Amino acid sequence: MRIGIDIDSTLHDHWPLMAAAARRRFGVELPYEEQFPWAERRLDDEQLRVCIEDTHSDAAIAGARPYPHAVETVNGWYDAGHHIHVTSHRAERSVTATRRWLHDIGLRHHDLWCGLDKVAHCRAIGIDLLVDDSPPNLRGALAAGMLAATLRHPWNEDLRDDPRVVRAADWRELARLLEPVLGR
C-alpha cells in the first residue's frame, strides 16, 4: 500500500510552535483546546502566513520532536513493504531541512514532497491512505478514493461523525486501528 503522511500536527506536535510564534510576533494567544473550525480566528491571513513561516525555519524544523510511537509505527509500515511518502504543505525551501529532520529522527520513507496541492499530488502518485490532520485534505482524499486517517485535534473535530475517517488519540492507537487495513 502507498501511504501519504503529513508532518505538522501528524508526525510532530506543531501547535506549540504556532502558538509561540503568534504570541511572539503579534501578542496573540492561541490555546490549542480552542482551535475549532467554527471558532473566531485570532490571526488574519498574513499573520498566519508569518507564523507558519516562523515554524518552518530550519531551526524550528530541526528542533521538532516526533510524537511518541510515530517513527516506530511508520518504520514498521515501511518494513512491512508499504511505500511511505511524506507529504507536506511546507514551502519548497523547507525541503532540505525537512529531509535532514526525517533522517535525524530515523523515519524511513521513500519520498518527501512539499507543495500546496497535497491531495492532487497524492492522487498523481497513487496514494492509497493519507494520514493528515487537515479536514480539507482528509475530505479531498476521501473524494479521490483514498482511505483517510488522522490524530484527533480540535480543528478536525467535525470529522468525528464520519465513519470513513480513522481518528485516533495517538500513534499507538492509530497503528492499532489501521492494522486491519495495513496488516502487520
ABEGO torsion letter per residue (X at the ends): XBBBBBABGAABBAAAAAAAAAAAAAGBBBBAAABBAABBBABBAAAAAAAAAAAABAAAAAABBBBBGAAAAAAAAAAAGBBBBBBBABBAAAAAAAAAAAAAAGBBBABBBBEABAAAAAAAAGBABBBBABAAAAAAAAAAGBBBBBBBBAAAAAAAABAABBBBABAAAAAAAAAAAAEX
